[in-house]
Amino acid sequence: MAALIKGISVILHERVQVGEDAFSAPIYEERTVVVDNVLVSPVGTDDLVGEAQLNGKRAQYELCIPKGDIHNWENAKVEFFGHAWKTVGFVQEWIEANLPLDWNRKVKVERYV
């Protein structure tokens, strides 16, 4: 049976620690990966106001991340709809076995300029 709800493919620019410098500070490398079946939905007006008051950022979309995804979505750049976006705040996660659909995590994004 085909799924009634299907997400889109988004490009995730994930920061991965590849070592340390002489002062033991982490060295990061950006890796690009395509993540399929990500739900993209506009953020409601209540969320817009609340997010702007909390950290001064204006989230515009919310991404629902598919179950089993192991990528780091915090402070990451993503691309979809022909634009670049930056994730805002922490990734929210639910118990995978308790959700009947294909997604168990979500994160908000703001426009990246």
Buried (B, 14 or more C-beta within 10 A) or exposed (E): EEEEEEBEEBEBBBBEEEEEEEEEEEEEEEEEEEBEBBBBEEBEEEBBEEBEEEEEBBBBBBBBBBBEBEEEBEEBBBBBEEEBBBBBBEBEEEEEEEEEEBBBBBBBBBEEE
